[in-house]
Amino acid sequence: MLCDLAHSFPPKVAELLERDRGLKRNFREESVTDLLMASLIGLEPFGIRVDFPDEPSTGGDMDWIFAAPHDIGGGRYLRIILQAKRAQFAKAKGGYWYYHHLDHDKGKQAQTLMAFSGSAPGGISTLPLYIFYHPTSALLAKSATKPAIEGINLVFAHQIAPVVAGGCKRDRKMVDIWRGSFMPLSDILCWPFVHLPRAISPSPPGTIGFQINGGPRRVLPIAPAFHPDVVAARLERRFENLREKGPIIDISALSITATDNIPNDIRRAIDGEVTSADRKEISRPRVIFSTTMTRDHPSVIRAVSRSGN
C-alpha cells in the first residue's frame, strides 16, 4: 500500500499543479503537502501515524520519523525533515522550469534548515531533504544519464544549502540543474514486508492482522521493513551514487545514522496516546513510520553491511 502510494501520488500532484498554469494564483507547496499527509492517514494499520500541529511554524514543511520501538537501547529512530518547493515556469529563453523560492530570504531558510538538523534538536538525529513538486508540463522520463523528473522528487539539503547561501541567480534555481541529484519518492516510501522470527504479543502497531467473517483476529508475524537503520543505509548509498557523478559536496559533511532511545513524546504517539501538551509541541505536520523489526533482523544486518556503516 505504501509503495503504491509512492508511485501513484506523484502523477496526481503533477496533474493538480498543471491546472493552475496560466492563472495568476498558483497552488502553494502547503496544498500538496496537506494532500500527501492526508493520503498517509489511511495507512495507520501498517504502523503509520499522522499528526498535525495546532500552530504550524515556518521552516521545514514535514517531519517523517522512522522508528523501531522494540529495538534494544530504548528503541531506534531516524527523523527526516522535508522542505517543500514547487516548480514555476519562465517564458524567457524559450521557456524553462525553476524553483522561484529556492533561495528564500537570500538563502537563510536553507541555512536555518541545515543548522536545525545539525544540532540534533531534542537529541534526535535529523536528515534534511528538499521535496520538489512539479506539474505535468515539467515532467521528463529517465534518460541514460539523468533520473526522471516526476511529480515529486527529493534532493539532499546538503547539496542545496551551499549553492543558495547569500542568495543565487535564477540559473542556479533551474530544475534541470538539480535533476542529476533527484531521488524518487519511492526511495523513502517503498519497503517490503518481512517475516519476523518470532511472534510479538500483545501485537503492537506495525504487525499485520486480518479478520475473516467475524472470526478471531489472526495476527501474522510480518512487519514493514522501514527500520531506521535500513532507511539510513539506503539514503547513504543514494548519496554515494550522487557523489560519484560529480563534485557535489564532501561526503564527510553528511552523516546519515539512526539514534537510540526514542523520546517519550514520539513513543506516546506510536502508542496512540498523544497528550494535549505533546500536540502543542508539534511545530510541523508529522508522520511516524513504526515497525516491529529490530536491528538483529537479517535484512537489517544485510542493509547496514552493504552501506559500510
Residue pairs with C-beta under 8 A, 6 or more apart in sequence:
1 43
1 46
2 43
2 46
2 48
2 189
2 190
2 191
2 224
3 186
3 189
3 190
3 191
5 39
5 40
5 43
5 189
6 184
6 185
6 186
6 189
6 190
7 186
7 190
9 36
9 39
9 151
9 152
9 185
10 150
10 151
10 152
10 184
10 185
11 150
11 151
12 151
13 32
13 35
13 36
13 133
13 134
13 151
13 152
14 134
14 135
14 136
14 138
14 139
14 150
14 151
15 136
15 151
16 27
16 31
16 32
16 35
16 135
17 26
17 27
17 32
17 86
17 87
17 133
17 134
17 135
17 136
17 151
18 135
18 136
18 137
19 27
20 26
20 27
20 135
21 89
21 135
21 137
26 86
26 88
27 86
28 86
29 61
29 84
29 85
29 86
29 133
30 61
30 84
32 84
32 86
32 133
33 61
33 62
33 84
33 285
34 285
36 62
36 152
37 50
37 52
37 62
37 285
37 287
40 48
40 50
40 287
41 50
44 50
44 205
45 208
45 209
46 206
46 208
46 224
47 205
47 206
47 207
47 223
47 224
47 289
47 290
47 291
47 292
48 287
48 288
48 289
48 290
49 205
49 269
49 270
49 272
49 287
49 288
49 290
50 285
50 286
50 287
51 269
51 274
51 279
51 282
51 285
51 286
51 287
51 288
52 282
52 285
52 286
53 279
53 282
53 283
53 284
53 285
53 286
54 279
54 280
54 282
55 280
55 283
56 283
56 284
56 285
57 283
57 284
59 83
59 109
59 112
59 113
59 116
59 283
59 284
60 81
60 82
60 83
60 113
60 116
60 128
60 284
61 82
61 83
61 84
61 131
61 284
61 285
62 81
62 82
62 84
62 131
62 284
62 285
62 286
62 287
63 79
63 80
63 81
63 82
63 284
63 285
63 286
63 287
64 79
64 80
64 81
64 82
64 188
64 286
64 287
64 289
65 77
65 78
65 79
65 80
65 124
65 266
65 286
65 287
65 288
65 289
66 77
66 78
66 79
66 80
66 226
66 227
66 228
66 231
66 258
66 289
66 291
67 75
67 76
67 77
67 228
67 262
67 266
67 270
67 288
67 289
67 290
67 291
68 75
68 76
68 77
68 227
68 228
68 229
68 290
68 291
68 292
68 293
68 294
68 295
69 75
69 204
69 262
69 267
69 270
69 290
69 292
70 200
70 204
70 292
70 293
70 294
71 227
71 260
71 294
71 295
72 260
72 294
72 295
73 260
73 261
74 260
74 261
74 262
75 260
75 261
75 262
75 267
76 227
76 228
76 229
76 258
76 259
76 260
76 262
76 294
76 295
77 124
77 125
77 228
77 258
77 259
77 262
77 266
78 125
78 127
78 228
78 229
78 231
78 232
78 256
78 257
78 258
78 259
79 124
79 125
79 126
79 127
80 126
80 127
80 128
80 129
80 188
80 231
81 113
81 116
81 117
81 126
81 127
81 128
81 129
81 284
82 128
82 129
82 130
82 131
82 154
83 109
83 110
83 113
83 128
83 129
83 130
83 131
83 157
84 130
84 131
84 132
84 133
85 99
85 101
85 102
85 130
85 131
85 132
85 133
86 99
86 132
86 133
86 134
87 97
87 98
87 99
87 132
87 133
87 134
87 135
87 138
87 175
88 97
88 98
88 99
88 100
89 95
89 96
89 97
89 135
89 137
89 138
90 96
90 97
90 98
90 170
96 174
96 175
96 176
97 134
97 137
97 138
97 174
97 175
97 176
98 170
98 173
98 174
98 175
99 132
99 173
99 175
99 178
100 173
102 160
102 164
102 168
102 172
102 173
103 110
103 164
103 167
103 168
103 172
103 173
104 110
106 166
106 167
107 161
107 164
107 165
107 166
107 167
107 168
110 157
110 160
110 161
110 164
110 165
111 161
111 165
113 128
113 157
113 161
114 128
114 157
114 158
114 161
116 126
116 128
117 126
117 127
117 128
117 157
120 126
120 259
122 263
123 259
123 261
123 263
124 259
124 263
125 257
125 258
125 259
127 232
127 235
127 256
128 156
128 157
128 158
129 154
129 155
129 156
129 157
130 154
130 155
130 156
130 157
130 160
131 152
131 153
131 154
132 152
132 153
132 154
132 155
132 175
132 178
132 182
133 151
133 152
134 149
134 150
134 151
134 152
134 153
134 175
135 151
136 151
138 149
138 175
139 148
139 149
139 150
139 151
140 148
140 149
140 179
141 148
142 148
145 180
146 179
146 180
146 182
147 153
147 179
147 180
147 182
147 183
147 184
148 182
148 184
149 175
149 179
149 182
150 182
150 184
150 185
152 184
152 185
153 182
153 183
153 184
153 185
154 182
154 183
154 184
154 185
154 187
154 188
155 178
155 181
155 182
155 183
156 181
156 239
156 242
156 254
158 249
158 253
158 254
159 178
159 181
159 242
159 248
159 249
160 178
162 249
163 172
164 172
171 177
180 242
180 245
180 246
181 242
181 248
183 238
187 234
187 235
187 238
188 231
188 234
188 235
191 224
191 225
191 226
191 230
192 224
192 225
193 208
193 222
193 223
193 224
193 225
194 222
194 223
194 224
194 225
194 293
194 297
194 299
195 221
195 222
196 207
196 221
196 222
196 223
196 292
196 293
196 297
197 221
197 297
198 221
199 219
199 221
200 207
200 221
200 292
203 209
203 219
204 290
204 292
205 270
205 271
205 272
205 290
206 223
206 224
206 290
206 291
206 292
207 219
207 220
207 221
207 222
207 223
207 292
208 219
208 220
208 222
208 223
209 217
209 218
209 219
209 220
210 217
210 218
210 220
211 217
211 218
212 218
223 291
223 292
223 293
224 289
224 291
224 293
225 291
225 293
225 299
226 289
226 291
227 291
227 293
227 294
227 295
227 297
227 299
227 300
228 258
229 258
229 295
229 300
229 303
229 304
229 309
230 299
230 300
230 303
230 304
231 258
232 256
232 257
232 258
232 307
232 309
233 303
233 304
233 306
233 307
233 309
234 303
234 307
235 256
236 256
236 307
236 308
236 309
237 306
237 307
239 251
239 254
239 256
240 251
242 248
243 249
243 251
257 309
262 270
265 274
265 278
265 281
266 288
268 274
268 275
268 278
269 278
269 286
269 288
270 288
270 290
293 299
293 300
294 300
295 301
295 304
